[in-house]
């Protein structure tokens, strides 16, 4: 997969499975929606979630992005580093809501999303790729 094909694939899809190391036992998997920010994947999560705590302890992460066009079994595995960001959670929730629904989230809904971000203690999980396996 060329860098351009990879970029197109990542921008055309929105669903992935994040794998991370737990403090004991096998790796954990978490299915989530994402959006792109340059080469980075952005994922909305809660500060108190196991994945957030685990990735603060060990930022190594694997992400499997799944193609949404059926019956294609295409996917792309990303090995990277995760960083938890406390700014930008509302903007990310708006973008991911748009990706999930296929339409931009109306600005009129922003106050409700801001409240939800506060109530759920939302943070941004930024995954910076180190390598890819098509």
C-alpha positions as CSV (number, residue, x, y, z in Angstrom):
1,X,0.0,0.0,0.0
2,X,1.5,3.3,-1.0
3,X,1.4,6.3,1.4
4,X,-1.3,7.9,-0.7
5,X,-3.4,4.6,-0.7
6,X,-2.9,4.4,3.1
7,X,-4.0,8.0,3.6
8,X,-7.1,7.5,1.4
9,X,-7.9,4.2,3.2
10,X,-7.6,5.9,6.6
11,X,-9.7,8.9,5.6
12,X,-12.4,6.7,3.9
13,X,-13.0,4.6,7.0
14,X,-13.9,5.5,10.6
15,X,-14.0,2.3,12.7
16,X,-11.0,0.6,14.4
17,X,-10.1,-1.7,17.2
18,X,-7.4,-0.4,19.6
19,X,-5.2,-3.0,21.3
20,X,-3.2,-2.1,24.4
21,X,-1.3,-3.8,27.2
22,X,-3.1,-4.4,30.5
23,X,-1.1,-4.5,33.7
24,X,-1.6,-8.3,33.7
25,X,-3.1,-10.9,31.4
26,X,-3.6,-10.7,27.6
27,X,-3.8,-7.4,25.7
28,X,-7.2,-5.6,25.8
29,X,-9.2,-4.7,22.7
30,X,-11.5,-1.7,22.3
31,X,-13.7,-1.0,19.3
32,X,-14.0,2.7,18.6
33,X,-14.6,5.4,16.0
34,X,-11.7,7.7,14.9
35,X,-11.0,10.7,12.7
36,X,-7.7,11.7,11.2
37,X,-5.5,14.7,12.1
38,X,-2.7,14.6,9.5
39,X,-1.0,11.2,10.0
40,X,-2.4,10.8,13.6
41,X,-5.7,9.0,14.5
42,X,-7.8,10.8,17.1
43,X,-10.1,8.8,19.4
44,X,-12.5,10.1,22.0
45,X,-12.5,8.3,25.3
46,X,-13.0,8.9,29.0
47,X,-10.2,9.8,31.4
48,X,-11.2,7.0,33.8
49,X,-11.4,4.2,31.2
50,X,-9.0,1.2,31.5
51,X,-7.5,2.0,28.0
52,X,-6.7,5.6,29.1
53,X,-4.9,4.4,32.3
54,X,-3.1,1.6,30.5
55,X,-1.9,3.9,27.7
56,X,-0.6,6.4,30.3
57,X,1.4,3.5,31.8
58,X,2.6,2.1,28.4
59,X,1.9,4.2,25.3
60,X,2.6,1.4,22.8
61,X,-0.6,0.7,20.9
62,X,-1.8,-1.3,18.0
63,X,-4.8,-0.2,15.9
64,X,-6.6,-2.3,13.3
65,X,-8.6,0.0,11.0
66,X,-11.4,-2.0,9.3
67,X,-12.7,-1.3,5.8
68,X,-16.4,-0.4,5.8
69,X,-17.1,-1.4,2.2
70,X,-18.5,-4.9,2.0
71,X,-17.7,-7.7,1.2
72,X,-14.1,-6.4,1.3
73,X,-12.0,-7.9,4.1
74,X,-9.5,-5.1,3.9
75,X,-7.8,-3.7,7.0
76,X,-4.7,-1.8,8.0
77,X,-2.8,-2.4,11.2
78,X,-1.0,0.5,12.7
79,X,1.7,0.2,15.4
80,X,2.2,3.5,17.2
81,X,2.4,5.6,20.3
82,X,-0.6,6.9,22.2
83,X,-0.8,10.3,23.9
84,X,-3.6,11.5,26.1
85,X,-4.6,15.1,25.5
86,X,-7.0,17.0,27.8
87,X,-7.7,19.8,25.3
88,X,-9.9,19.4,22.2
89,X,-12.3,16.8,23.5
90,X,-15.5,18.7,22.4
91,X,-14.2,19.4,18.9
92,X,-13.2,15.8,18.5
93,X,-16.7,14.6,19.7
94,X,-18.2,16.9,17.1
95,X,-16.0,15.5,14.4
96,X,-16.5,11.9,15.4
97,X,-20.3,12.4,15.6
98,X,-20.2,13.7,12.1
99,X,-18.1,10.7,11.0
100,X,-20.6,8.3,12.7
101,X,-23.7,9.9,11.2
102,X,-22.3,10.8,7.8
103,X,-23.3,14.5,8.3
104,X,-21.7,17.4,10.1
105,X,-23.1,17.8,13.7
106,X,-25.1,21.1,13.9
107,X,-23.5,23.8,16.0
108,X,-26.8,24.0,17.9
109,X,-25.9,20.7,19.5
110,X,-22.5,21.9,20.8
111,X,-23.7,23.0,24.3
112,X,-25.1,19.5,24.9
113,X,-21.9,17.9,23.6
114,X,-19.8,20.2,25.9
115,X,-21.9,19.1,28.9
116,X,-21.5,15.5,27.9
117,X,-17.7,15.9,27.6
118,X,-17.6,17.4,31.1
119,X,-19.9,14.8,32.6
120,X,-18.0,11.9,31.1
121,X,-14.5,13.5,31.6
122,X,-13.7,13.1,27.9
123,X,-10.1,13.2,26.6
124,X,-8.4,12.9,23.3
125,X,-6.4,9.7,22.5
126,X,-3.9,10.7,19.8
127,X,-2.3,7.7,18.1
128,X,0.9,8.6,16.2
129,X,1.9,5.8,13.8
130,X,5.4,4.3,13.8
131,X,4.7,1.6,11.2
132,X,1.9,0.0,9.2
133,X,1.0,-3.5,8.0
134,X,-1.4,-3.5,5.1
